[in-house]
Amino acid sequence: MHFSKVAAAACLFATYASANPSPTIDERATSGSGTTLSANAIQSGSFVDGSAEVGAAEVGQAKSATSTNNFINNCSGKTLTNGLQILTGSCNGIPMGDIPAKTAMVSSVITFPQTNGKAIASDTDFTITVQMSNIVSGSFTNADATYYAAPQALSGGKVVGHTHVTVQDMGSSLNPTTALDATKFAFFKGINTAADSQGVLSATVTGGLPAGNYRVCTMASASNHQPVLMPVAQRGTADDCTKFTVSGSGTTANAASNSGSGGVAAAAAAASAVANGAGNPDPNASSAAAGATSATKASSNSKATTTSKASKATTTAKAAASKATTTAKAAAAKATTTAKAGKAAATTAASKGSAKATGKKSKRQPRREFIS
């Protein structure tokens, strides 16, 4: 039985298709490229407001908002966060992500400075140290372009992320009665390095702080800077705070404060990203790259010129040396020739002299003939 070419092609296509099936909706959604909510991702816990479920007896509870599609369009029509630090507020539609087990909850303790510890001298460097558990530290994304832009992730069951330390001036007392202004800080630093084998991380306060009363706190975060999410409501905090004093008469604000050069620069960079728009390339990157290329070319040209000059100098030196050698050899050859000529002349003269002498001797003493 013979198959036509069309039938054979159809058979081949069917075989290939069965061996390489198209991605399912779930697979596309998992890969981050799908735009359809997978049925197995819908959480029925959002179907109810909590008023008739276990725990509803507690007085004063607010009813939860509900959704049958995971609030997939919750941010529709609103200002989207879009990975940016938007000062006027925004809506973030990115899922919260992976949450660790109760036995792997993040925890932190500040080991320096210490509460009721010795006062730190003003305008003097010191190092804040923190010990953490249950975090894969050292992972941080571009805070200007990917802020809250991806879900929390786990590695080996532990949150992947990093921590920060923030220091605030408490005014005239270590025990103020009014909440501090969150927009103001005396020092801020994201600790982007991985912890040592004991889980210890550190941040140096270069230049120190002015004299005063301070509170230092940690801020544990996932890679995209959102606060870490834990599995249960009743738990210890993932962060730590402690209070300390700085003595002396120093009044110099730290560069990493909200009004310092570092703090101002960081805020300006975030604002620049907002103005540039979400997902757009850095317009200054190409000029910076061009500048780097120009510098490289200039360096290469300089090296080439130097090499050329060095090569020319070497050639000139070699030519001079060669000329000197040739002259020396010619002089030596001339001297040798002269010497040989002199020797030959001397030999000839000596030979002639010998011949004359022999002739004269023959005349004075004629040969005798003997007769027997």
MOJO-V593017 format. One record per residue. RES is the residue in one small letter. SS is DSSP state (h for helix, s for strand, l for the rest). PSI is psi in radians with two decimals (NA if undefined). Layout:
{{RES | SS | PSI} {RES | SS | PSI}}
This chain:
{{m | l | 2.30} {h | l | 2.47} {f | l | 2.51} {s | l | 2.87} {k | h | -0.65} {v | h | -0.78} {a | h | -0.71} {a | h | -0.73} {a | h | -0.72} {a | h | -0.71} {c | h | -0.75} {l | h | -0.76} {f | h | -0.74} {a | h | -0.71} {t | h | -0.76} {y | h | -0.75} {a | h | -0.68} {s | h | -0.52} {a | h | -0.43} {n | l | 1.25} {p | l | 2.66} {s | l | 2.60} {p | l | 2.45} {t | l | 2.98} {i | h | -0.74} {d | h | -0.72} {e | h | -0.71} {r | h | -0.69} {a | h | -0.74} {t | h | -0.62} {s | h | -0.17} {g | l | 0.14} {s | l | -0.22} {g | l | 2.69} {t | l | 0.24} {t | l | 2.35} {l | l | 2.12} {s | l | 2.48} {a | h | -0.63} {n | h | 0.08} {a | h | -0.16} {i | l | 2.27} {q | l | 1.97} {s | h | -0.25} {g | h | -0.37} {s | h | -0.05} {f | h | -0.41} {v | l | 2.76} {d | l | 0.00} {g | l | -0.04} {s | l | -0.27} {a | l | 0.16} {e | l | 3.07} {v | l | 2.31} {g | l | -0.02} {a | l | -0.22} {a | l | -0.31} {e | l | 2.23} {v | l | 2.45} {g | l | 0.09} {q | l | 2.49} {a | l | 2.57} {k | l | 2.41} {s | l | 2.61} {a | l | 2.64} {t | l | 2.79} {s | l | 2.52} {t | l | 0.10} {n | l | 0.57} {n | l | 0.50} {f | l | 0.61} {i | l | -0.51} {n | l | 0.46} {n | l | -0.57} {c | l | 0.08} {s | l | 2.25} {g | l | -0.02} {k | l | 2.93} {t | l | 2.06} {l | s | 2.49} {t | l | -0.83} {n | l | 0.55} {g | l | 0.13} {l | l | 2.72} {q | l | 1.54} {i | l | 1.99} {l | l | -0.47} {t | l | 0.06} {g | l | 2.71} {s | l | 3.12} {c | s | 2.24} {n | l | 2.04} {g | l | 0.15} {i | l | 2.37} {p | l | 2.72} {m | l | -0.68} {g | s | -2.74} {d | l | 2.42} {i | l | 2.33} {p | l | 2.96} {a | l | 2.84} {k | h | -0.55} {t | h | -0.04} {a | h | 0.66} {m | l | 2.50} {v | l | 2.45} {s | s | 2.57} {s | s | 2.63} {v | s | 2.30} {i | s | 2.14} {t | s | -0.29} {f | s | 2.36} {p | l | 2.92} {q | l | 2.57} {t | l | 2.35} {n | l | 0.33} {g | l | -3.13} {k | l | 2.42} {a | l | 2.54} {i | s | 2.41} {a | s | 2.43} {s | l | 2.70} {d | l | 0.58} {t | l | 2.34} {d | l | 2.47} {f | s | 2.86} {t | s | 2.22} {i | s | 2.28} {t | s | 2.47} {v | s | 2.41} {q | s | 2.29} {m | s | 2.72} {s | s | 2.69} {n | l | 0.75} {i | s | 2.38} {v | s | 1.58} {s | l | 2.91} {g | l | 0.09} {s | l | 2.04} {f | l | 2.48} {t | l | 3.07} {n | l | 1.87} {a | l | -0.35} {d | l | -0.45} {a | l | -0.29} {t | l | 0.58} {y | l | 2.10} {y | l | 0.40} {a | l | -0.04} {a | l | 2.69} {p | l | 2.78} {q | s | 2.46} {a | l | 2.77} {l | s | 2.69} {s | s | 2.06} {g | l | 0.47} {g | l | -0.03} {k | s | 2.60} {v | s | 2.34} {v | s | 2.17} {g | s | -2.52} {h | s | 3.13} {t | s | 2.98} {h | s | 2.82} {v | s | 2.37} {t | s | 2.29} {v | s | 2.30} {q | s | 2.51} {d | s | 2.20} {m | s | 0.07} {g | s | -2.46} {s | l | -0.06} {s | l | 2.63} {l | l | -0.11} {n | l | 1.17} {p | l | 2.76} {t | l | 0.04} {t | l | 2.38} {a | l | 2.48} {l | l | 2.68} {d | l | 1.99} {a | l | -0.25} {t | l | -0.17} {k | l | 2.35} {f | l | 2.54} {a | l | -0.39} {f | s | 2.44} {f | s | 2.38} {k | s | 2.22} {g | s | 2.22} {i | s | 1.73} {n | l | -0.02} {t | l | 2.81} {a | l | 2.62} {a | l | 2.79} {d | l | -3.03} {s | l | -0.30} {q | l | 0.10} {g | l | 0.32} {v | s | 2.35} {l | s | 2.75} {s | s | 2.77} {a | s | 2.16} {t | s | 2.26} {v | s | 1.48} {t | l | 2.19} {g | l | -0.19} {g | l | -2.79} {l | l | 2.78} {p | l | 2.81} {a | l | 2.46} {g | s | -2.99} {n | s | 2.33} {y | s | 2.75} {r | s | 2.29} {v | s | 2.34} {c | s | 2.69} {t | s | 2.76} {m | l | 1.60} {a | l | 2.35} {s | s | 2.74} {a | s | 3.11} {s | l | -0.65} {n | l | 0.41} {h | l | -0.03} {q | l | 2.58} {p | s | 2.50} {v | l | 2.49} {l | l | 2.33} {m | l | 2.82} {p | l | -0.33} {v | l | 2.71} {a | l | -0.75} {q | l | 1.90} {r | l | 2.95} {g | l | 2.77} {t | l | 2.65} {a | l | -0.29} {d | l | 3.05} {d | l | 2.67} {c | s | 2.64} {t | s | 2.79} {k | s | 2.57} {f | s | 2.90} {t | s | 2.66} {v | s | 2.13} {s | s | 2.95} {g | l | -2.86} {s | l | 0.20} {g | l | 2.48} {t | l | 0.12} {t | l | 2.12} {a | l | 2.50} {n | l | 2.56} {a | l | -0.45} {a | l | 0.34} {s | l | 2.99} {n | l | -0.46} {s | l | -0.02} {g | l | 2.96} {s | h | -0.69} {g | h | -0.75} {g | h | -0.72} {v | h | -0.72} {a | h | -0.71} {a | h | -0.73} {a | h | -0.67} {a | h | -0.66} {a | h | -0.73} {a | h | -0.72} {a | h | -0.64} {s | h | -0.67} {a | h | -0.68} {v | h | -0.78} {a | h | -0.57} {n | h | -0.45} {g | l | 2.60} {a | l | 2.35} {g | l | 0.02} {n | l | 2.47} {p | l | 2.69} {d | l | 2.05} {p | h | -0.34} {n | h | -0.18} {a | h | -0.72} {s | h | -0.70} {s | h | -0.62} {a | h | -0.71} {a | h | -0.69} {a | h | -0.70} {g | h | -0.72} {a | h | -0.69} {t | h | -0.74} {s | h | -0.72} {a | h | -0.68} {t | h | -0.76} {k | h | -0.75} {a | h | -0.73} {s | h | -0.73} {s | h | -0.75} {n | h | -0.71} {s | h | -0.75} {k | h | -0.70} {a | h | -0.74} {t | h | -0.78} {t | h | -0.76} {t | h | -0.72} {s | h | -0.78} {k | h | -0.75} {a | h | -0.71} {s | h | -0.73} {k | h | -0.75} {a | h | -0.72} {t | h | -0.74} {t | h | -0.76} {t | h | -0.76} {a | h | -0.76} {k | h | -0.71} {a | h | -0.75} {a | h | -0.76} {a | h | -0.71} {s | h | -0.72} {k | h | -0.73} {a | h | -0.72} {t | h | -0.76} {t | h | -0.76} {t | h | -0.76} {a | h | -0.75} {k | h | -0.71} {a | h | -0.74} {a | h | -0.74} {a | h | -0.72} {a | h | -0.74} {k | h | -0.73} {a | h | -0.73} {t | h | -0.77} {t | h | -0.77} {t | h | -0.75} {a | h | -0.75} {k | h | -0.71} {a | h | -0.74} {g | h | -0.72} {k | h | -0.73} {a | h | -0.72} {a | h | -0.73} {a | h | -0.71} {t | h | -0.75} {t | h | -0.80} {a | h | -0.73} {a | h | -0.67} {s | h | -0.77} {k | h | -0.72} {g | h | -0.69} {s | h | -0.69} {a | h | -0.78} {k | h | -0.76} {a | h | -0.69} {t | h | -0.71} {g | h | -0.83} {k | h | -0.71} {k | h | -0.61} {s | h | -0.66} {k | h | -0.70} {r | h | -0.55} {q | l | 1.48} {p | l | 2.64} {r | l | 2.35} {r | l | 2.54} {e | l | 2.26} {f | l | 2.40} {i | l | 2.22} {s | l | NA}}
